[in-house]
Amino acid sequence: MQLARVIGNVVATQKDSNLSGLKLLILEPLTPERQPAGRCLVAVDSVGAGVGEEVFFVRGREASLPFLPAKVPTDANVVGITDHWSVDRSARGIIFAPET
Amino acid sequence: MILAKIVGTVIATRKDERLVGSKLLIAQPIDPYGNAHGHHLVAIDTVDAGFGETVLIVSGSSARMAADLKNRPVDAAVVGIVDAIDVVEPSRAIKDS
């Protein structure tokens, strides 16, 4: 799963029938420091997220599992809205650094 | 899912028998602002998309969840035709540049 910010919506009338009724959100993946982390993507929403919120999303085949038994063709799904997160700054970049 | 623009079609006479009858499209991935982003890809069409249209493409094994694609050797499927893209919050990558 990955952190992201919801930056917009997508409207599509003609789509796979299993996608109808689902909200499509444009996500910008984020690093824990809230910097952009890769290309924007479109995800379905299963938690009621909206524009401006910070969320986490799941990629791959697992993205469609929350909708079972419906077979929703999606490879990205917003599965949580973050309240806040914290990263120990002393841990950043040190754990894997070679000893000198 | 990614946004993409349909820029062409692929004709293939000799192909896996489970691909017979499916339309193959060449898509150029785009960012939410319509700029080309990344390499072209070939996707199976499930929604009657056509040249020049902006579409939603699902990739990986989820592509086989799209209509009638079960057990077919497919890793990208067009599952929606985009009417509107509404970017409310500007991308931070663009805001910073």
N, CA and C atoms of all chains as a GROMACS GRO file, in nm:
protein
  591
    1MET      N    1   0.084  -0.120   0.000
    1MET     CA    2   0.000   0.000   0.000
    1MET      C    3   0.087   0.123   0.000
    2GLN      N    4   0.032   0.232  -0.040
    2GLN     CA    5   0.112   0.354  -0.059
    2GLN      C    6   0.028   0.475  -0.016
    3LEU      N    7   0.098   0.578   0.030
    3LEU     CA    8   0.031   0.702   0.066
    3LEU      C    9   0.006   0.786  -0.058
    4ALA      N   10  -0.103   0.862  -0.058
    4ALA     CA   11  -0.133   0.947  -0.173
    4ALA      C   12  -0.225   1.060  -0.130
    5ARG      N   13  -0.232   1.160  -0.217
    5ARG     CA   14  -0.326   1.269  -0.196
    5ARG      C   15  -0.427   1.266  -0.310
    6VAL      N   16  -0.554   1.286  -0.276
    6VAL     CA   17  -0.657   1.289  -0.379
    6VAL      C   18  -0.656   1.427  -0.442
    7ILE      N   19  -0.631   1.434  -0.574
    7ILE     CA   20  -0.623   1.566  -0.637
    7ILE      C   21  -0.736   1.592  -0.735
    8GLY      N   22  -0.820   1.494  -0.764
    8GLY     CA   23  -0.929   1.521  -0.858
    8GLY      C   24  -1.019   1.402  -0.880
    9ASN      N   25  -1.113   1.420  -0.973
    9ASN     CA   26  -1.210   1.316  -1.006
    9ASN      C   27  -1.204   1.285  -1.155
   10VAL      N   28  -1.252   1.167  -1.191
   10VAL     CA   29  -1.269   1.131  -1.332
   10VAL      C   30  -1.414   1.092  -1.354
   11VAL      N   31  -1.474   1.143  -1.462
   11VAL     CA   32  -1.610   1.107  -1.498
   11VAL      C   33  -1.606   1.023  -1.624
   12ALA      N   34  -1.668   0.905  -1.619
   12ALA     CA   35  -1.673   0.818  -1.737
   12ALA      C   36  -1.812   0.756  -1.743
   13THR      N   37  -1.886   0.786  -1.848
   13THR     CA   38  -2.021   0.732  -1.860
   13THR      C   39  -2.017   0.590  -1.914
   14GLN      N   40  -1.939   0.573  -2.019
   14GLN     CA   41  -1.932   0.441  -2.081
   14GLN      C   42  -1.816   0.364  -2.018
   15LYS      N   43  -1.850   0.264  -1.938
   15LYS     CA   44  -1.744   0.189  -1.870
   15LYS      C   45  -1.790   0.048  -1.841
   16ASP      N   46  -1.699  -0.033  -1.792
   16ASP     CA   47  -1.732  -0.170  -1.757
   16ASP      C   48  -1.848  -0.168  -1.658
   17SER      N   49  -1.944  -0.259  -1.676
   17SER     CA   50  -2.066  -0.253  -1.595
   17SER      C   51  -2.036  -0.270  -1.446
   18ASN      N   52  -1.929  -0.343  -1.413
   18ASN     CA   53  -1.896  -0.360  -1.272
   18ASN      C   54  -1.833  -0.236  -1.210
   19LEU      N   55  -1.800  -0.138  -1.293
   19LEU     CA   56  -1.744  -0.013  -1.240
   19LEU      C   57  -1.852   0.090  -1.213
   20SER      N   58  -1.975   0.064  -1.259
   20SER     CA   59  -2.077   0.168  -1.246
   20SER      C   60  -2.114   0.186  -1.099
   21GLY      N   61  -2.135   0.312  -1.062
   21GLY     CA   62  -2.166   0.345  -0.924
   21GLY      C   63  -2.045   0.369  -0.838
   22LEU      N   64  -1.926   0.344  -0.891
   22LEU     CA   65  -1.805   0.365  -0.811
   22LEU      C   66  -1.743   0.500  -0.844
   23LYS      N   67  -1.687   0.563  -0.739
   23LYS     CA   68  -1.622   0.692  -0.758
   23LYS      C   69  -1.479   0.667  -0.807
   24LEU      N   70  -1.438   0.746  -0.908
   24LEU     CA   71  -1.302   0.734  -0.961
   24LEU      C   72  -1.223   0.858  -0.918
   25LEU      N   73  -1.113   0.836  -0.850
   25LEU     CA   74  -1.034   0.947  -0.796
   25LEU      C   75  -0.898   0.953  -0.863
   26ILE      N   76  -0.846   1.075  -0.884
   26ILE     CA   77  -0.709   1.091  -0.931
   26ILE      C   78  -0.620   1.103  -0.808
   27LEU      N   79  -0.520   1.016  -0.799
   27LEU     CA   80  -0.429   1.016  -0.685
   27LEU      C   81  -0.290   1.059  -0.726
   28GLU      N   82  -0.227   1.134  -0.635
   28GLU     CA   83  -0.085   1.165  -0.652
   28GLU      C   84  -0.011   1.094  -0.538
   29PRO      N   85   0.065   0.989  -0.570
   29PRO     CA   86   0.137   0.918  -0.464
   29PRO      C   87   0.233   1.011  -0.390
   30LEU      N   88   0.248   0.989  -0.261
   30LEU     CA   89   0.330   1.076  -0.177
   30LEU      C   90   0.436   0.996  -0.103
   31THR      N   91   0.547   1.063  -0.074
   31THR     CA   92   0.643   1.009   0.022
   31THR      C   93   0.592   1.046   0.161
   32PRO      N   94   0.648   0.986   0.266
   32PRO     CA   95   0.607   1.026   0.401
   32PRO      C   96   0.633   1.174   0.429
   33GLU      N   97   0.722   1.236   0.350
   33GLU     CA   98   0.748   1.381   0.365
   33GLU      C   99   0.655   1.464   0.279
   34ARG      N  100   0.554   1.402   0.222
   34ARG     CA  101   0.451   1.467   0.140
   34ARG      C  102   0.507   1.523   0.009
   35GLN      N  103   0.611   1.461  -0.041
   35GLN     CA  104   0.661   1.498  -0.174
   35GLN      C  105   0.603   1.400  -0.275
   36PRO      N  106   0.584   1.443  -0.401
   36PRO     CA  107   0.531   1.352  -0.503
   36PRO      C  108   0.620   1.230  -0.519
   37ALA      N  109   0.558   1.113  -0.531
   37ALA     CA  110   0.635   0.989  -0.542
   37ALA      C  111   0.583   0.909  -0.660
   38GLY      N  112   0.609   0.957  -0.780
   38GLY     CA  113   0.568   0.880  -0.896
   38GLY      C  114   0.447   0.940  -0.965
   39ARG      N  115   0.408   0.876  -1.072
   39ARG     CA  116   0.305   0.932  -1.160
   39ARG      C  117   0.166   0.922  -1.098
   40CYS      N  118   0.080   1.017  -1.138
   40CYS     CA  119  -0.057   1.017  -1.094
   40CYS      C  120  -0.131   0.897  -1.153
   41LEU      N  121  -0.232   0.850  -1.082
   41LEU     CA  122  -0.310   0.736  -1.130
   41LEU      C  123  -0.455   0.753  -1.091
   42VAL      N  124  -0.539   0.669  -1.149
   42VAL     CA  125  -0.682   0.672  -1.118
   42VAL      C  126  -0.714   0.549  -1.034
   43ALA      N  127  -0.787   0.570  -0.925
   43ALA     CA  128  -0.824   0.459  -0.836
   43ALA      C  129  -0.973   0.464  -0.808
   44VAL      N  130  -1.031   0.350  -0.780
   44VAL     CA  131  -1.169   0.349  -0.729
   44VAL      C  132  -1.163   0.375  -0.580
   45ASP      N  133  -1.277   0.412  -0.525
   45ASP     CA  134  -1.283   0.452  -0.386
   45ASP      C  135  -1.377   0.358  -0.311
   46SER      N  136  -1.327   0.298  -0.201
   46SER     CA  137  -1.419   0.216  -0.123
   46SER      C  138  -1.437   0.268   0.019
   47VAL      N  139  -1.388   0.388   0.048
   47VAL     CA  140  -1.404   0.443   0.184
   47VAL      C  141  -1.468   0.582   0.185
   48GLY      N  142  -1.506   0.637   0.072
   48GLY     CA  143  -1.569   0.768   0.071
   48GLY      C  144  -1.470   0.883   0.080
   49ALA      N  145  -1.354   0.868   0.020
   49ALA     CA  146  -1.254   0.975   0.022
   49ALA      C  147  -1.293   1.085  -0.077
   50GLY      N  148  -1.240   1.206  -0.052
   50GLY     CA  149  -1.269   1.318  -0.141
   50GLY      C  150  -1.144   1.397  -0.172
   51VAL      N  151  -1.161   1.496  -0.260
   51VAL     CA  152  -1.048   1.576  -0.306
   51VAL      C  153  -0.982   1.648  -0.188
   52GLY      N  154  -0.849   1.646  -0.185
   52GLY     CA  155  -0.773   1.714  -0.082
   52GLY      C  156  -0.734   1.624   0.034
   53GLU      N  157  -0.796   1.507   0.042
   53GLU     CA  158  -0.765   1.419   0.155
   53GLU      C  159  -0.641   1.335   0.126
   54GLU      N  160  -0.572   1.298   0.233
   54GLU     CA  161  -0.458   1.209   0.222
   54GLU      C  162  -0.505   1.068   0.256
   55VAL      N  163  -0.470   0.976   0.171
   55VAL     CA  164  -0.526   0.842   0.180
   55VAL      C  165  -0.415   0.738   0.164
   56PHE      N  166  -0.449   0.612   0.184
   56PHE     CA  167  -0.359   0.508   0.137
   56PHE      C  168  -0.438   0.415   0.048
   57PHE      N  169  -0.367   0.361  -0.051
   57PHE     CA  170  -0.435   0.280  -0.152
   57PHE      C  171  -0.356   0.154  -0.179
   58VAL      N  172  -0.426   0.054  -0.231
   58VAL     CA  173  -0.365  -0.075  -0.261
   58VAL      C  174  -0.362  -0.091  -0.413
   59ARG      N  175  -0.254  -0.148  -0.461
   59ARG     CA  176  -0.237  -0.169  -0.604
   59ARG      C  177  -0.250  -0.317  -0.638
   60GLY      N  178  -0.273  -0.343  -0.764
   60GLY     CA  179  -0.269  -0.480  -0.812
   60GLY      C  180  -0.403  -0.550  -0.801
   61ARG      N  181  -0.400  -0.680  -0.816
   61ARG     CA  182  -0.522  -0.757  -0.818
   61ARG      C  183  -0.600  -0.743  -0.688
   62GLU      N  184  -0.526  -0.724  -0.578
   62GLU     CA  185  -0.590  -0.712  -0.447
   62GLU      C  186  -0.685  -0.592  -0.443
   63ALA      N  187  -0.664  -0.495  -0.533
   63ALA     CA  188  -0.748  -0.376  -0.533
   63ALA      C  189  -0.894  -0.409  -0.557
   64SER      N  190  -0.921  -0.519  -0.624
   64SER     CA  191  -1.061  -0.551  -0.654
   64SER      C  192  -1.124  -0.642  -0.549
   65LEU      N  193  -1.045  -0.689  -0.454
   65LEU     CA  194  -1.100  -0.783  -0.355
   65LEU      C  195  -1.209  -0.724  -0.266
   66PRO      N  196  -1.201  -0.595  -0.224
   66PRO     CA  197  -1.307  -0.545  -0.136
   66PRO      C  198  -1.447  -0.551  -0.198
   67PHE      N  199  -1.456  -0.568  -0.328
   67PHE     CA  200  -1.586  -0.566  -0.392
   67PHE      C  201  -1.641  -0.705  -0.417
   68LEU      N  202  -1.567  -0.809  -0.382
   68LEU     CA  203  -1.614  -0.944  -0.409
   68LEU      C  204  -1.754  -0.965  -0.348
   69PRO      N  205  -1.840  -1.045  -0.410
   69PRO     CA  206  -1.816  -1.129  -0.525
   69PRO      C  207  -1.822  -1.056  -0.660
   70ALA      N  208  -1.850  -0.925  -0.659
   70ALA     CA  209  -1.848  -0.853  -0.786
   70ALA      C  210  -1.706  -0.848  -0.839
   71LYS      N  211  -1.689  -0.870  -0.969
   71LYS     CA  212  -1.555  -0.867  -1.027
   71LYS      C  213  -1.530  -0.730  -1.087
   72VAL      N  214  -1.481  -0.641  -1.002
   72VAL     CA  215  -1.457  -0.504  -1.045
   72VAL      C  216  -1.319  -0.496  -1.108
   73PRO      N  217  -1.310  -0.455  -1.235
   73PRO     CA  218  -1.179  -0.448  -1.300
   73PRO      C  219  -1.102  -0.323  -1.259
   74THR      N  220  -1.029  -0.332  -1.150
   74THR     CA  221  -0.949  -0.218  -1.108
   74THR      C  222  -0.815  -0.267  -1.054
   75ASP      N  223  -0.710  -0.186  -1.071
   75ASP     CA  224  -0.579  -0.221  -1.017
   75ASP      C  225  -0.535  -0.122  -0.911
   76ALA      N  226  -0.624  -0.032  -0.869
   76ALA     CA  227  -0.591   0.061  -0.761
   76ALA      C  228  -0.719   0.094  -0.685
   77ASN      N  229  -0.712   0.091  -0.552
   77ASN     CA  230  -0.831   0.110  -0.471
   77ASN      C  231  -0.792   0.184  -0.344
   78VAL      N  232  -0.863   0.294  -0.316
   78VAL     CA  233  -0.839   0.368  -0.193
   78VAL      C  234  -0.905   0.291  -0.079
   79VAL      N  235  -0.823   0.244   0.016
   79VAL     CA  236  -0.878   0.160   0.122
   79VAL      C  237  -0.871   0.227   0.260
   80GLY      N  238  -0.817   0.349   0.267
   80GLY     CA  239  -0.816   0.416   0.397
   80GLY      C  240  -0.788   0.564   0.383
   81ILE      N  241  -0.850   0.643   0.473
   81ILE     CA  242  -0.822   0.787   0.479
   81ILE      C  243  -0.732   0.809   0.599
   82THR      N  244  -0.615   0.870   0.578
   82THR     CA  245  -0.522   0.884   0.690
   82THR      C  246  -0.565   1.003   0.777
   83ASP      N  247  -0.556   0.984   0.909
   83ASP     CA  248  -0.578   1.096   1.001
   83ASP      C  249  -0.446   1.172   1.015
   84HIS      N  250  -0.340   1.099   1.041
   84HIS     CA  251  -0.206   1.157   1.041
   84HIS      C  252  -0.108   1.044   1.036
   85TRP      N  253   0.017   1.077   1.005
   85TRP     CA  254   0.123   0.976   1.014
   85TRP      C  255   0.248   1.044   1.067
   86SER      N  256   0.339   0.964   1.117
   86SER     CA  257   0.464   1.022   1.165
   86SER      C  258   0.579   0.928   1.129
   87VAL      N  259   0.691   0.988   1.101
   87VAL     CA  260   0.812   0.912   1.068
   87VAL      C  261   0.923   0.961   1.160
   88ASP      N  262   0.991   0.867   1.221
   88ASP     CA  263   1.103   0.904   1.306
   88ASP      C  264   1.218   0.952   1.218
   89ARG      N  265   1.249   1.079   1.225
   89ARG     CA  266   1.351   1.136   1.136
   89ARG      C  267   1.486   1.069   1.155
   90SER      N  268   1.515   1.026   1.277
   90SER     CA  269   1.645   0.965   1.300
   90SER      C  270   1.657   0.832   1.227
   91ALA      N  271   1.542   0.772   1.191
   91ALA     CA  272   1.545   0.643   1.122
   91ALA      C  273   1.568   0.660   0.973
   92ARG      N  274   1.535   0.778   0.923
   92ARG     CA  275   1.536   0.798   0.779
   92ARG      C  276   1.678   0.793   0.721
   93GLY      N  277   1.702   0.702   0.630
   93GLY     CA  278   1.828   0.699   0.559
   93GLY      C  279   1.945   0.644   0.640
   94ILE      N  280   1.920   0.603   0.763
   94ILE     CA  281   2.031   0.558   0.846
   94ILE      C  282   2.033   0.407   0.854
   95ILE      N  283   1.914   0.348   0.857
   95ILE     CA  284   1.906   0.203   0.880
   95ILE      C  285   1.986   0.126   0.776
   96PHE      N  286   1.977   0.170   0.650
   96PHE     CA  287   2.040   0.093   0.543
   96PHE      C  288   2.174   0.152   0.501
   97ALA      N  289   2.217   0.257   0.568
   97ALA     CA  290   2.343   0.320   0.528
   97ALA      C  291   2.461   0.232   0.568
   98PRO      N  292   2.562   0.220   0.480
   98PRO     CA  293   2.678   0.139   0.515
   98PRO      C  294   2.754   0.202   0.630
   99GLU      N  295   2.812   0.118   0.712
   99GLU     CA  296   2.889   0.170   0.824
   99GLU      C  297   3.024   0.223   0.774
  100THR      N  298   3.063   0.337   0.825
  100THR     CA  299   3.190   0.394   0.778
  100THR      C  300   3.292   0.392   0.890
  101MET      N  301  -0.542   0.222  -1.206
  101MET     CA  302  -0.579   0.249  -1.346
  101MET      C  303  -0.505   0.372  -1.394
  102ILE      N  304  -0.479   0.378  -1.521
  102ILE     CA  305  -0.413   0.496  -1.576
  102ILE      C  306  -0.500   0.559  -1.682
  103LEU      N  307  -0.478   0.688  -1.703
  103LEU     CA  308  -0.544   0.760  -1.812
  103LEU      C  309  -0.459   0.745  -1.936
  104ALA      N  310  -0.524   0.731  -2.052
  104ALA     CA  311  -0.448   0.718  -2.176
  104ALA      C  312  -0.532   0.769  -2.292
  105LYS      N  313  -0.463   0.803  -2.398
  105LYS     CA  314  -0.530   0.846  -2.520
  105LYS      C  315  -0.508   0.738  -2.625
  106ILE      N  316  -0.615   0.704  -2.696
  106ILE     CA  317  -0.604   0.602  -2.800
  106ILE      C  318  -0.542   0.665  -2.924
  107VAL      N  319  -0.428   0.607  -2.966
  107VAL     CA  320  -0.358   0.666  -3.081
  107VAL      C  321  -0.350   0.570  -3.199
  108GLY      N  322  -0.403   0.450  -3.185
  108GLY     CA  323  -0.396   0.359  -3.299
  108GLY      C  324  -0.455   0.223  -3.268
  109THR      N  325  -0.451   0.137  -3.367
  109THR     CA  326  -0.502   0.001  -3.349
  109THR      C  327  -0.396  -0.098  -3.394
  110VAL      N  328  -0.408  -0.221  -3.350
  110VAL     CA  329  -0.316  -0.327  -3.391
  110VAL      C  330  -0.397  -0.436  -3.461
  111ILE      N  331  -0.348  -0.477  -3.576
  111ILE     CA  332  -0.407  -0.591  -3.646
  111ILE      C  333  -0.310  -0.707  -3.634
  112ALA      N  334  -0.358  -0.823  -3.593
  112ALA     CA  335  -0.270  -0.939  -3.584
  112ALA      C  336  -0.350  -1.060  -3.630
  113THR      N  337  -0.305  -1.121  -3.738
  113THR     CA  338  -0.378  -1.238  -3.787
  113THR      C  339  -0.343  -1.360  -3.704
  114ARG      N  340  -0.214  -1.375  -3.680
  114ARG     CA  341  -0.172  -1.490  -3.602
  114ARG      C  342  -0.155  -1.448  -3.456
  115LYS      N  343  -0.237  -1.503  -3.371
  115LYS     CA  344  -0.230  -1.466  -3.228
  115LYS      C  345  -0.288  -1.579  -3.146
  116ASP      N  346  -0.274  -1.568  -3.016
  116ASP     CA  347  -0.331  -1.669  -2.926
  116ASP      C  348  -0.481  -1.682  -2.957
  117GLU      N  349  -0.528  -1.805  -2.958
  117GLU     CA  350  -0.668  -1.826  -2.999
  117GLU      C  351  -0.767  -1.761  -2.905
  118ARG      N  352  -0.724  -1.740  -2.780
  118ARG     CA  353  -0.815  -1.673  -2.686
  118ARG      C  354  -0.820  -1.522  -2.707
  119LEU      N  355  -0.739  -1.472  -2.800
  119LEU     CA  356  -0.746  -1.329  -2.832
  119LEU      C  357  -0.825  -1.304  -2.959
  120VAL      N  358  -0.868  -1.411  -3.025
  120VAL     CA  359  -0.943  -1.393  -3.150
  120VAL      C  360  -1.072  -1.319  -3.122
  121GLY      N  361  -1.099  -1.218  -3.203
  121GLY     CA  362  -1.223  -1.142  -3.188
  121GLY      C  363  -1.210  -1.021  -3.099
  122SER      N  364  -1.095  -1.001  -3.034
  122SER     CA  365  -1.083  -0.882  -2.951
  122SER      C  366  -1.013  -0.771  -3.026
  123LYS      N  367  -1.055  -0.649  -2.996
  123LYS     CA  368  -0.994  -0.533  -3.060
  123LYS      C  369  -0.872  -0.492  -2.979
  124LEU      N  370  -0.760  -0.470  -3.048
  124LEU     CA  371  -0.636  -0.428  -2.982
  124LEU      C  372  -0.609  -0.282  -3.014
  125LEU      N  373  -0.589  -0.203  -2.911
  125LEU     CA  374  -0.567  -0.060  -2.931
  125LEU      C  375  -0.428  -0.021  -2.884
  126ILE      N  376  -0.369   0.078  -2.950
  126ILE     CA  377  -0.244   0.136  -2.902
  126ILE      C  378  -0.278   0.261  -2.823
  127ALA      N  379  -0.231   0.267  -2.700
  127ALA     CA  380  -0.266   0.378  -2.612
  127ALA      C  381  -0.140   0.449  -2.565
  128GLN      N  382  -0.149   0.580  -2.560
  128GLN     CA  383  -0.040   0.662  -2.504
  128GLN      C  384  -0.083   0.709  -2.365
  129PRO      N  385  -0.018   0.662  -2.259
  129PRO     CA  386  -0.054   0.708  -2.125
  129PRO      C  387  -0.037   0.859  -2.112
  130ILE      N  388  -0.128   0.923  -2.040
  130ILE     CA  389  -0.121   1.068  -2.019
  130ILE      C  390  -0.134   1.097  -1.869
  131ASP      N  391  -0.092   1.218  -1.829
  131ASP     CA  392  -0.114   1.260  -1.691
  131ASP      C  393  -0.250   1.331  -1.685
  132PRO      N  394  -0.297   1.369  -1.566
  132PRO     CA  395  -0.432   1.428  -1.556
  132PRO      C  396  -0.448   1.558  -1.635
  133TYR      N  397  -0.335   1.616  -1.679
  133TYR     CA  398  -0.341   1.741  -1.754
  133TYR      C  399  -0.337   1.718  -1.905
  134GLY      N  400  -0.332   1.592  -1.946
  134GLY     CA  401  -0.336   1.560  -2.088
  134GLY      C  402  -0.200   1.548  -2.154
  135ASN      N  403  -0.093   1.560  -2.077
  135ASN     CA  404   0.040   1.549  -2.137
  135ASN      C  405   0.082   1.403  -2.144
  136ALA      N  406   0.148   1.366  -2.254
  136ALA     CA  407   0.196   1.229  -2.269
  136ALA      C  408   0.293   1.197  -2.157
  137HIS      N  409   0.285   1.074  -2.108
  137HIS     CA  410   0.368   1.036  -1.993
  137HIS      C  411   0.395   0.887  -2.002
  138GLY      N  412   0.516   0.849  -2.038
  138GLY     CA  413   0.552   0.708  -2.042
  138GLY      C  414   0.534   0.646  -2.179
  139HIS      N  415   0.556   0.515  -2.184
  139HIS     CA  416   0.559   0.445  -2.311
  139HIS      C  417   0.420   0.400  -2.357
  140HIS      N  418   0.407   0.386  -2.490
  140HIS     CA  419   0.282   0.336  -2.546
  140HIS      C  420   0.258   0.192  -2.499
  141LEU      N  421   0.132   0.152  -2.498
  141LEU     CA  422   0.102   0.013  -2.468
  141LEU      C  423  -0.015  -0.036  -2.552
  142VAL      N  424  -0.023  -0.167  -2.564
  142VAL     CA  425  -0.132  -0.229  -2.638
  142VAL      C  426  -0.233  -0.283  -2.538
  143ALA      N  427  -0.359  -0.245  -2.556
  143ALA     CA  428  -0.463  -0.286  -2.461
  143ALA      C  429  -0.581  -0.345  -2.535
  144ILE      N  430  -0.650  -0.438  -2.470
  144ILE     CA  431  -0.772  -0.497  -2.524
  144ILE      C  432  -0.888  -0.402  -2.496
  145ASP      N  433  -0.973  -0.384  -2.593
  145ASP     CA  434  -1.086  -0.292  -2.577
  145ASP      C  435  -1.210  -0.368  -2.530
  146THR      N  436  -1.274  -0.319  -2.421
  146THR     CA  437  -1.399  -0.382  -2.377
  146THR      C  438  -1.517  -0.285  -2.381
  147VAL      N  439  -1.493  -0.160  -2.421
  147VAL     CA  440  -1.601  -0.060  -2.414
  147VAL      C  441  -1.622   0.014  -2.546
  148ASP      N  442  -1.572  -0.040  -2.656
  148ASP     CA  443  -1.588   0.024  -2.787
  148ASP      C  444  -1.524   0.161  -2.792
  149ALA      N  445  -1.404   0.172  -2.744
  149ALA     CA  446  -1.332   0.298  -2.753
  149ALA      C  447  -1.277   0.315  -2.894
  150GLY      N  448  -1.251   0.440  -2.932
  150GLY     CA  449  -1.201   0.466  -3.066
  150GLY      C  450  -1.087   0.564  -3.066
  151PHE      N  451  -1.034   0.588  -3.184
  151PHE     CA  452  -0.919   0.675  -3.203
  151PHE      C  453  -0.944   0.813  -3.141
  152GLY      N  454  -0.846   0.862  -3.068
  152GLY     CA  455  -0.853   0.998  -3.014
  152GLY      C  456  -0.923   1.009  -2.882
  153GLU      N  457  -0.987   0.902  -2.836
  153GLU     CA  458  -1.060   0.912  -2.710
  153GLU      C  459  -0.967   0.894  -2.590
  154THR      N  460  -1.003   0.960  -2.481
  154THR     CA  461  -0.932   0.941  -2.355
  154THR      C  462  -1.000   0.828  -2.279
  155VAL      N  463  -0.920   0.734  -2.231
  155VAL     CA  464  -0.978   0.614  -2.171
  155VAL      C  465  -0.912   0.582  -2.038
  156LEU      N  466  -0.974   0.489  -1.967
  156LEU     CA  467  -0.917   0.432  -1.845
  156LEU      C  468  -0.865   0.294  -1.878
  157ILE      N  469  -0.740   0.268  -1.841
  157ILE     CA  470  -0.681   0.137  -1.868
  157ILE      C  471  -0.643   0.071  -1.737
  158VAL      N  472  -0.689  -0.052  -1.720
  158VAL     CA  473  -0.652  -0.129  -1.602
  158VAL      C  474  -0.545  -0.229  -1.643
  159SER      N  475  -0.439  -0.240  -1.562
  159SER     CA  476  -0.330  -0.327  -1.603
  159SER      C  477  -0.303  -0.437  -1.500
  160GLY      N  478  -0.221  -0.532  -1.540
  160GLY     CA  479  -0.191  -0.645  -1.455
  160GLY      C  480  -0.303  -0.748  -1.457
  161SER      N  481  -0.303  -0.835  -1.356
  161SER     CA  482  -0.402  -0.942  -1.357
  161SER      C  483  -0.544  -0.890  -1.338
  162SER      N  484  -0.558  -0.768  -1.285
  162SER     CA  485  -0.693  -0.712  -1.273
  162SER      C  486  -0.758  -0.692  -1.408
  163ALA      N  487  -0.676  -0.682  -1.513
  163ALA     CA  488  -0.733  -0.660  -1.647
  163ALA      C  489  -0.825  -0.776  -1.685
  164ARG      N  490  -0.793  -0.894  -1.633
  164ARG     CA  491  -0.876  -1.010  -1.668
  164ARG      C  492  -1.011  -1.009  -1.598
  165MET      N  493  -1.029  -0.917  -1.504
  165MET     CA  494  -1.159  -0.904  -1.438
  165MET      C  495  -1.259  -0.831  -1.527
  166ALA      N  496  -1.209  -0.761  -1.627
  166ALA     CA  497  -1.298  -0.689  -1.716
  166ALA      C  498  -1.385  -0.788  -1.794
  167ALA      N  499  -1.493  -0.736  -1.848
  167ALA     CA  500  -1.593  -0.820  -1.912
  167ALA      C  501  -1.531  -0.916  -2.014
  168ASP      N  502  -1.565  -1.042  -2.003
  168ASP     CA  503  -1.531  -1.145  -2.101
  168ASP      C  504  -1.381  -1.169  -2.116
  169LEU      N  505  -1.300  -1.128  -2.022
  169LEU     CA  506  -1.156  -1.149  -2.041
  169LEU      C  507  -1.102  -1.261  -1.951
  170LYS      N  508  -1.192  -1.334  -1.888
  170LYS     CA  509  -1.145  -1.440  -1.798
  170LYS      C  510  -1.061  -1.542  -1.876
  171ASN      N  511  -0.950  -1.582  -1.818
  171ASN     CA  512  -0.860  -1.682  -1.876
  171ASN      C  513  -0.800  -1.641  -2.010
  172ARG      N  514  -0.800  -1.512  -2.039
  172ARG     CA  515  -0.735  -1.468  -2.162
  172ARG      C  516  -0.598  -1.409  -2.130
  173PRO      N  517  -0.503  -1.426  -2.219
  173PRO     CA  518  -0.368  -1.376  -2.192
  173PRO      C  519  -0.360  -1.224  -2.214
  174VAL      N  520  -0.403  -1.150  -2.114
  174VAL     CA  521  -0.417  -1.005  -2.127
  174VAL      C  522  -0.361  -0.938  -2.002
  175ASP      N  523  -0.285  -0.830  -2.020
  175ASP     CA  524  -0.242  -0.756  -1.901
  175ASP      C  525  -0.276  -0.608  -1.908
  176ALA      N  526  -0.358  -0.568  -2.007
  176ALA     CA  527  -0.406  -0.429  -2.010
  176ALA      C  528  -0.540  -0.427  -2.081
  177ALA      N  529  -0.638  -0.366  -2.019
  177ALA     CA  530  -0.772  -0.361  -2.079
  177ALA      C  531  -0.830  -0.221  -2.064
  178VAL      N  532  -0.894  -0.174  -2.172
  178VAL     CA  533  -0.964  -0.046  -2.167
  178VAL      C  534  -1.100  -0.072  -2.103
  179VAL      N  535  -1.126  -0.010  -1.986
  179VAL     CA  536  -1.251  -0.039  -1.914
  179VAL      C  537  -1.343   0.083  -1.904
  180GLY      N  538  -1.303   0.198  -1.957
  180GLY     CA  539  -1.392   0.313  -1.950
  180GLY      C  540  -1.349   0.421  -2.047
  181ILE      N  541  -1.449   0.496  -2.097
  181ILE     CA  542  -1.420   0.612  -2.182
  181ILE      C  543  -1.442   0.737  -2.097
  182VAL      N  544  -1.339   0.819  -2.087
  182VAL     CA  545  -1.343   0.933  -1.995
  182VAL      C  546  -1.419   1.050  -2.058
  183ASP      N  547  -1.518   1.101  -1.983
  183ASP     CA  548  -1.590   1.221  -2.028
  183ASP      C  549  -1.519   1.346  -1.979
  184ALA      N  550  -1.477   1.345  -1.853
  184ALA     CA  551  -1.418   1.465  -1.795
  184ALA      C  552  -1.315   1.426  -1.691
  185ILE      N  553  -1.206   1.503  -1.687
  185ILE     CA  554  -1.105   1.489  -1.582
  185ILE      C  555  -1.106   1.620  -1.505
  186ASP      N  556  -1.128   1.610  -1.375
  186ASP     CA  557  -1.145   1.729  -1.294
  186ASP      C  558  -1.035   1.733  -1.189
  187VAL      N  559  -0.930   1.811  -1.217
  187VAL     CA  560  -0.821   1.823  -1.119
  187VAL      C  561  -0.850   1.945  -1.032
  188VAL      N  562  -0.888   1.920  -0.908
  188VAL     CA  563  -0.926   2.029  -0.818
  188VAL      C  564  -0.803   2.082  -0.746
  189GLU      N  565  -0.728   1.989  -0.687
  189GLU     CA  566  -0.604   2.025  -0.618
  189GLU      C  567  -0.491   2.010  -0.717
  190PRO      N  568  -0.414   2.115  -0.744
  190PRO     CA  569  -0.304   2.097  -0.839
  190PRO      C  570  -0.201   1.999  -0.786
  191SER      N  571  -0.144   1.925  -0.877
  191SER     CA  572  -0.038   1.832  -0.840
  191SER      C  573   0.077   1.907  -0.780
  192ARG      N  574   0.132   1.855  -0.670
  192ARG     CA  575   0.241   1.926  -0.603
  192ARG      C  576   0.366   1.930  -0.690
  193ALA      N  577   0.380   1.829  -0.776
  193ALA     CA  578   0.497   1.827  -0.864
  193ALA      C  579   0.494   1.947  -0.957
  194ILE      N  580   0.373   1.986  -0.999
  194ILE     CA  581   0.362   2.098  -1.091
  194ILE      C  582   0.368   2.230  -1.016
  195LYS      N  583   0.308   2.230  -0.896
  195LYS     CA  584   0.308   2.351  -0.816
  195LYS      C  585   0.452   2.394  -0.783
  196ASP      N  586   0.540   2.294  -0.758
  196ASP     CA  587   0.676   2.325  -0.718
  196ASP      C  588   0.762   2.374  -0.834
  197SER      N  589   0.728   2.332  -0.956
  197SER     CA  590   0.815   2.364  -1.069
  197SER      C  591   0.786   2.502  -1.125
   0.00000   0.00000   0.00000
